[in-house]
């Protein structure tokens, strides 16, 4: 007991634990807002774990972290929430074989993050175990349909022989998971593509499976950011009309216009977060001729660009939710 009391006097008891990466600008916005509110928080960057001194005490469900001589206590006594911005697994885009130390670092520290689920009496945004399950695109579509969302006609295939396609019709092709590749010292990222049946017939699908969808014409993209019970939807347009194809390929004159969703669509957005046990997510919908289609849900979705472009102040909404003391 004396030892515990001595630690309390020299250590800062933390209200909010942040797990991120040192280069993550989105997390910077949260830290700035928490500083404004004088919240006691500590940020652990997964690329700097070897710079910290960490001790987890299972008996007392507490963790002592020392960073540059400063000590922080994370425990059920003071911890309100954990903001988890790191991915549940790391995608390696280098063609170099990782050395043994780096392999060990990645596997064991990622396991460490998952094991922080011992802190059960705080609010997680989001628990990594829930995030892992929610990242499966096919499961997302299955659950969305069960909830009552309309979804595009979708197949996962690795052979053209299973597709009934016509040369003059257009189709949506996307990857099953985020694709980041290294080629000729350049980084390649795969976006959602709209291609004709004629082009698709020339493609090789045996290398990797693809998600194939019927193209929905005359559409407007909608990004719905959900934080707890707060829903922030914006229409993504160019010159006040929807953007054909993947809007992320557009660089200029994109408009992010605040909007109001129909009540039944709001309820379905809330339901899919509940289904995956998420407290935060970015949901992509499209609207076509008055009908709303679910595209996907991202449990670690980016939102900093919305803060800048639409003044939605998602940073404030997240911090408000991080500081709610009652856990659902």
Protein Blocks (a to p, Z undefined) as FASTA:
>chain_A
ZZmmmmmmmpccdfbdcdddfklmklmmmmmmmmmnopacddddfklmmmpccdddfklo
padddeehiacdddfklmmbdcdfbdfbdcdfbfbdcdfklmmmmmmmmmmmmmmmmmmm
bccdddfklmmmmmpmklmmmmmmmnopacddddddfbfklpccdfkbccddddfbdcdd
deehiacddddddddfklmmmpcfklpccddddddehiacdddddehjaccdddddeehi
acehjfklpmghpacddddddfklmmmmmmmmmmnopabdcdddddeehiacdfbdcfkb
cfklmmmmnonommlmmmmmmmpmbdZZ
